[in-house]
Amino acid sequence: MVAVIANLVAVPLALGSLGTERYGVWVTLSSFVLMLSFADLGIGSALLNLVSEADGRDDRPAIAQYISSAFVVMAAVAAILLVLFALAYPFIDWAGLLHVGSASSAREVGATLAVTFALFALGIPLGLAQRAQLAYQEGFAVSLWQAVGTVAGLVGLIVAIHFSAGMTGVALALSGGIAFGAAANYVAFFARRPWLRPSLAAFRAKAARIVLRRGMLFFVLQIAAGLAFASDSVVADQVLGPEAAARYSVAQRLFFLPPVIIALATTPLWPAYSEALARGDRKWVRTIFMRSVVGSVLIAALGGAVLTLLRGPIFSIWVGPDLVPSLSFSLALAIWAVLYSWGAAVVVLLNAANVIMLQVVAALSMGVASLVLKTYLASALGIEGIVWGVIAAYVALTFIPYTIYFIRWSPVAAAIPHAVPTGEAA
């Protein structure tokens, strides 16, 4: 919750410092980098399942080998990404690509992207500790260190604003805070479990192959998720301009406050589901799953209704009257927040049960369709068209297929008496 509040405080501060256009450019850059979250090759998600399974067997050597092997691969990926970015950087007109109008903003774009990308790459191997913590069902520790990073970013933002550090300073502060939290978490986690500390001595080629093989479907899934969920601000910038990207990001940030809280609450269920399914406790899985889905939908619906009805005073106090979203835009965001929250609760169980192929097919089709629809509807309807595009794609290609799966074939729906092939990433 501390991280959520700090993020909300950071928005008006950054807006006031940068202005709407430059804030929109920074949001677009951040969204572009976020779309590259697949760059860890799905290793982080695969590691979570592998460590959880090995912990259930009390197999410390296997856990150490998986962690060290995953770290080596992730560090290599980060290094390769940095080299490729450095080679490509001088040859791309970043300001033109992002439709930057003012000369001052254009001068800052390249440096801002470089800082954001470098810190993102650093976070790839550092994020390994968070995955291991989730496997050990230490979600509280993950949230704690994320809060530390967010607060550090907020402090850095205040310093950057005080010294008029511009867009690059804002990026360094906020992205640097996240990296600081991840690094501190990494040090703390392995200080408490020195036998798991990554080392070349514990690296095993076989373990690396297992992690990569188990991660491939997660990798494809993360690519699709980037297209579907992280591209909104990029589409807004490319179709409508940086100011539209800023307006979209600000409104989405507040309407997605309930889904963010829901995700923090449901993500720790992943290893819990895995262990319960492994020991055959299907009744518990079904009970907790239904509670999480119903609770997630109700919380998101209530939050969306309140924000839609009171959007005028809430947004005016938060970011000023010029950025109050329209009623139609607010309704679209409220509906999308409910659907997203439903999905957040559902995919935790699917991931825990290694039902990945279903997600890959749904996410790939939904990602491509949503990108096309968002682009077309943004041109036709304006900023709210982006939301209606992703809603249409999600309902048709994710919500309906997942619902059919759980009704007809899901082991959960029938207390798992008859297992049906699920497309495991094994």
C-alpha positions in Angstrom: 0.0 0.0 0.0 2.9 2.3 0.7 4.2 1.8 -2.9 0.7 2.5 -4.3 0.4 5.8 -2.3 4.0 6.8 -3.3 3.2 6.2 -7.0 0.0 8.4 -6.7 2.0 11.2 -5.1 4.7 11.0 -7.8 2.2 11.6 -10.7 1.3 15.2 -9.9 4.8 16.0 -8.9 6.2 14.7 -12.2 3.4 16.4 -14.2 4.0 19.7 -12.5 7.7 19.5 -13.2 7.6 18.3 -16.8 4.3 19.6 -18.2 1.8 17.5 -20.1 3.8 16.9 -23.3 7.1 16.0 -21.7 5.2 13.8 -19.1 3.5 12.0 -22.0 6.9 11.5 -23.7 8.3 10.0 -20.5 5.3 7.8 -20.0 5.6 6.5 -23.6 9.3 5.7 -23.2 8.5 3.9 -19.9 5.7 1.9 -21.6 8.0 1.0 -24.5 10.6 -0.4 -22.1 7.9 -2.2 -20.1 6.8 -3.9 -23.3 10.2 -5.6 -23.2 9.4 -7.4 -20.0 9.6 -10.6 -22.0 13.4 -10.0 -22.3 14.1 -12.4 -19.4 12.9 -15.2 -21.8 10.2 -16.3 -19.3 12.9 -17.5 -16.9 11.6 -15.6 -13.9 8.2 -17.2 -14.1 9.6 -20.7 -14.8 12.0 -20.3 -11.9 9.1 -19.6 -9.5 7.4 -22.9 -10.4 10.7 -24.9 -10.3 11.8 -23.5 -6.9 8.3 -24.1 -5.5 8.4 -27.7 -6.7 11.9 -28.3 -5.4 11.0 -26.7 -2.1 8.1 -29.1 -1.8 10.6 -31.9 -2.0 13.0 -30.1 0.4 15.7 -30.4 -2.4 18.1 -27.6 -1.5 20.8 -28.5 -4.1 18.3 -28.4 -6.9 17.0 -25.0 -5.8 20.6 -23.7 -5.7 21.3 -25.0 -9.1 18.2 -23.6 -10.6 18.8 -20.1 -9.1 22.5 -20.0 -10.1 21.8 -21.2 -13.6 18.9 -18.8 -14.1 21.0 -15.9 -12.8 23.8 -16.6 -15.3 21.4 -16.8 -18.2 19.5 -13.6 -17.1 22.8 -11.7 -16.6 23.9 -12.7 -20.0 20.6 -11.6 -21.5 20.9 -8.2 -19.8 24.4 -7.7 -21.1 23.4 -8.6 -24.6 20.5 -6.2 -24.5 22.7 -3.4 -23.3 25.3 -4.0 -26.1 22.5 -4.1 -28.8 21.0 -0.9 -27.4 24.3 0.8 -27.4 24.9 -0.2 -31.0 21.5 0.9 -32.2 21.2 4.1 -30.2 23.1 6.5 -32.5 21.2 5.5 -35.6 17.6 6.1 -34.4 15.8 9.4 -34.3 14.1 8.9 -31.0 12.5 12.3 -30.9 11.0 11.8 -34.3 9.8 8.3 -33.4 7.9 9.7 -30.4 6.4 12.7 -32.2 8.1 15.1 -29.9 7.3 18.7 -30.8 9.4 21.0 -28.7 13.1 21.3 -29.1 13.8 21.1 -25.4 11.9 17.8 -25.1 13.7 16.4 -28.2 17.1 17.0 -26.6 16.1 15.0 -23.6 14.5 12.0 -25.2 17.6 10.0 -26.1 19.2 10.4 -22.7 16.0 9.6 -20.9 15.5 6.4 -22.9 19.1 5.4 -22.3 18.7 5.8 -18.5 15.4 4.0 -18.4 16.6 1.1 -20.6 19.9 0.6 -18.6 18.1 0.4 -15.3 15.5 -1.9 -16.8 18.3 -4.3 -18.0 19.9 -4.1 -14.6 16.6 -5.2 -13.1 16.5 -8.5 -15.1 19.0 -10.4 -13.0 18.1 -8.5 -9.8 14.5 -9.6 -10.2 15.5 -13.2 -9.6 15.3 -12.7 -5.9 11.6 -11.6 -6.1 10.7 -14.8 -8.0 12.5 -16.9 -5.4 10.7 -15.1 -2.6 7.3 -15.7 -4.2 8.2 -19.4 -4.5 8.9 -19.5 -0.8 5.6 -17.7 -0.3 7.3 -14.6 1.0 5.0 -12.1 -0.8 5.1 -9.7 2.1 8.9 -9.3 1.7 8.5 -8.7 -2.0 5.9 -6.0 -1.3 8.1 -4.5 1.4 11.1 -4.0 -0.8 9.0 -2.8 -3.7 7.7 -0.1 -1.3 11.2 0.8 -0.3 12.1 1.2 -4.0 9.0 3.3 -4.7 9.6 5.6 -1.8 13.3 5.9 -2.8 12.1 6.9 -6.3 9.7 9.5 -4.8 12.5 11.0 -2.7 14.7 11.0 -5.8 11.9 12.7 -7.8 11.7 15.5 -5.2 15.4 16.0 -5.4 15.3 15.9 -9.3 12.6 18.5 -9.3 14.4 20.7 -6.8 17.5 20.8 -9.0 15.4 21.1 -12.3 16.9 17.9 -13.6 14.3 17.6 -16.3 12.9 14.5 -17.9 16.1 12.5 -17.7 16.4 13.3 -13.9 12.8 12.2 -13.4 13.5 8.9 -15.2 16.7 8.4 -13.2 14.9 9.0 -10.0 11.8 6.8 -10.6 13.5 4.0 -12.5 16.5 4.2 -10.2 14.3 3.9 -7.1 12.8 0.6 -8.5 16.3 -0.7 -9.3 17.5 0.3 -5.8 14.6 -1.6 -4.2 15.3 -4.7 -6.3 19.0 -4.5 -5.5 18.4 -4.1 -1.7 15.9 -7.0 -1.8 18.5 -9.2 -3.7 21.2 -8.5 -1.1 18.8 -9.1 1.8 17.3 -12.3 0.4 20.6 -14.0 -0.3 22.1 -12.8 3.0 19.4 -14.8 4.8 19.9 -17.8 2.5 23.6 -17.9 1.6 23.4 -21.4 0.3 21.2 -20.1 -2.5 23.5 -17.2 -3.5 24.2 -17.4 -7.3 27.6 -18.7 -8.1 29.4 -20.2 -11.1 30.1 -23.3 -9.0 26.4 -24.1 -8.7 25.7 -23.4 -12.4 24.6 -26.5 -14.3 24.0 -26.6 -18.0 21.2 -29.1 -17.5 19.5 -26.9 -15.0 19.8 -23.9 -17.4 18.2 -26.0 -20.2 15.3 -26.9 -17.9 14.8 -23.3 -16.9 14.9 -22.2 -20.5 12.6 -24.9 -21.7 10.0 -24.3 -18.9 10.3 -20.6 -19.6 9.7 -20.6 -23.4 5.9 -20.6 -23.2 6.0 -17.9 -20.5 8.3 -16.0 -22.8 5.7 -16.1 -25.6 3.0 -15.2 -23.1 5.0 -12.2 -21.9 5.4 -10.9 -25.5 1.7 -11.2 -26.0 1.0 -9.5 -22.7 3.3 -6.6 -23.6 1.4 -6.1 -26.9 -1.9 -6.2 -25.2 -1.4 -4.5 -21.8 1.7 -2.3 -22.0 1.2 -0.7 -25.4 -1.7 1.7 -24.6 0.5 4.8 -24.0 2.6 3.9 -27.0 -0.5 3.7 -29.2 -1.8 7.0 -27.7 1.4 8.7 -28.5 1.7 7.4 -32.0 -1.9 8.1 -33.0 -2.9 11.1 -30.9 0.4 12.6 -29.7 2.3 12.9 -26.3 -0.4 14.9 -24.6 -2.9 12.2 -25.2 -0.5 9.6 -23.9 -0.2 11.7 -20.7 -4.0 12.0 -20.3 -4.4 8.3 -20.9 -1.6 7.3 -18.4 -2.9 9.6 -15.7 -6.5 8.4 -15.9 -5.5 4.7 -16.2 -3.1 5.1 -13.2 -6.0 5.9 -10.9 -8.7 3.6 -12.3 -6.2 0.7 -12.1 -5.5 1.4 -8.4 -7.9 -1.5 -7.4 -6.4 -4.0 -9.9 -2.9 -3.2 -8.6 -4.0 -3.9 -5.1 -5.8 -7.0 -6.2 -2.7 -8.3 -8.0 -0.6 -7.7 -4.9 -3.1 -9.9 -2.9 -3.5 -12.7 -5.5 0.0 -13.2 -6.7 1.2 -15.0 -3.5 -1.5 -17.6 -4.2 0.6 -18.9 -7.1 3.0 -21.0 -5.0 0.2 -21.9 -2.6 -1.9 -23.3 -5.4 1.1 -25.2 -6.7 1.7 -26.9 -3.4 -2.0 -27.6 -2.8 -2.4 -29.2 -6.3 0.8 -31.2 -5.7 -0.6 -32.7 -2.5 -4.1 -33.2 -4.0 -5.9 -30.6 -1.9 -8.3 -29.7 -4.7 -11.2 -28.6 -2.5 -9.0 -25.9 -0.9 -7.9 -24.7 -4.4 -11.4 -24.5 -5.6 -12.6 -22.6 -2.5 -9.8 -20.1 -2.5 -10.0 -19.6 -6.3 -13.7 -18.8 -6.3 -13.3 -16.4 -3.4 -10.4 -14.6 -5.1 -12.3 -14.2 -8.4 -15.5 -13.0 -6.8 -13.6 -10.7 -4.4 -11.4 -9.3 -7.2 -14.4 -8.4 -9.4 -16.4 -6.8 -6.6 -13.5 -4.7 -5.4 -12.7 -3.5 -8.9 -16.4 -2.8 -9.7 -16.8 -0.8 -6.5 -13.6 1.2 -7.1 -14.6 1.9 -10.7 -18.0 3.1 -9.8 -16.7 5.5 -7.1 -14.0 6.9 -9.4 -16.5 7.4 -12.3 -19.1 9.1 -10.2 -16.6 11.3 -8.3 -14.0 11.7 -11.1 -14.4 15.5 -11.1 -13.4 16.4 -7.6 -10.9 13.4 -7.3 -8.9 14.2 -10.4 -9.1 18.0 -9.8 -7.5 17.6 -6.4 -5.0 15.0 -7.6 -3.7 16.5 -10.9 -5.9 19.5 -11.7 -9.1 20.2 -13.6 -7.5 20.0 -17.0 -6.9 16.3 -16.7 -10.4 15.2 -15.5 -11.4 12.3 -17.8 -14.8 12.4 -19.7 -17.7 10.2 -18.5 -17.3 7.8 -21.5 -13.6 7.4 -21.0 -14.1 6.8 -17.3 -16.8 4.1 -18.0 -14.5 2.4 -20.4 -11.6 2.4 -17.9 -13.9 1.1 -15.1 -15.1 -1.8 -17.2 -11.6 -2.7 -18.3 -10.4 -2.6 -14.7 -13.1 -5.1 -13.7 -12.1 -7.5 -16.6 -8.4 -7.1 -15.8 -9.0 -7.9 -12.1 -10.9 -11.0 -13.1 -8.1 -12.1 -15.3 -5.5 -11.4 -12.6 -7.2 -13.8 -10.2 -7.6 -16.4 -12.9 -4.1 -16.5 -14.4 -2.6 -17.1 -11.0 -4.2 -20.5 -10.9 -3.5 -21.2 -14.5 0.2 -20.5 -14.0 0.4 -22.6 -10.8 -1.2 -25.5 -12.7 1.2 -25.0 -15.6 -1.8 -24.4 -17.9 0.3 -22.2 -20.1 -0.5 -23.2 -23.7 -4.1 -22.0 -23.3 -2.8 -18.6 -22.1 -0.3 -18.4 -24.9 -2.9 -19.0 -27.6 -5.4 -16.6 -26.0 -2.8 -13.9 -25.2 -1.2 -14.0 -28.7 -4.5 -13.7 -30.5 -5.7 -11.1 -28.0 -2.4 -9.1 -28.2 -2.4 -8.8 -32.0 -6.2 -8.1 -32.2 -6.1 -5.5 -29.4 -3.2 -3.7 -31.0 -5.1 -3.4 -34.3 -8.3 -2.4 -32.6 -6.7 0.1 -30.3 -4.9 1.8 -33.2 -8.1 1.9 -35.4 -10.5 3.0 -32.6 -8.0 5.6 -31.3 -8.2 7.3 -34.7 -12.0 6.9 -34.9 -13.0 7.7 -31.2 -10.1 9.4 -29.7 -8.4 8.4 -26.4 -11.3 6.2 -25.2 -11.1 4.1 -28.3 -7.9 2.6 -27.0 -9.8 1.2 -24.0 -12.7 -0.1 -26.0 -10.3 -1.8 -28.4 -8.6 -3.7 -25.7 -12.0 -4.6 -24.0 -13.4 -6.0 -27.2 -10.3 -8.1 -27.9 -10.1 -9.3 -24.2 -13.7 -10.4 -24.0 -13.7 -12.2 -27.4 -10.3 -13.8 -27.1 -9.5 -14.2 -23.4 -12.6 -13.9 -21.2 -14.8 -16.2 -23.2 -12.2 -18.9 -23.9 -11.1 -18.9 -20.2 -14.7 -19.1 -19.0 -15.4 -22.1 -21.4 -12.2 -23.8 -20.1 -13.2 -23.6 -16.5 -16.8 -24.6 -17.1 -16.1 -27.6 -19.4 -12.6 -28.9 -18.7 -11.0 -27.2 -15.7 -9.8 -29.6 -13.0 -10.8 -26.9 -10.5 -14.5 -26.8 -11.7 -14.9 -30.5 -11.0 -12.5 -30.7 -8.0 -10.0 -32.3 -10.4 -11.5 -35.8 -10.7 -10.6 -36.1 -14.3 -7.4 -34.5 -15.6 -7.6 -33.1 -19.1 -4.5 -32.2 -21.2 -3.7 -28.6 -20.4 -0.7 -27.8 -22.5 1.9 -27.8 -19.8 5.1 -26.0 -20.2 7.1 -29.1 -19.3 
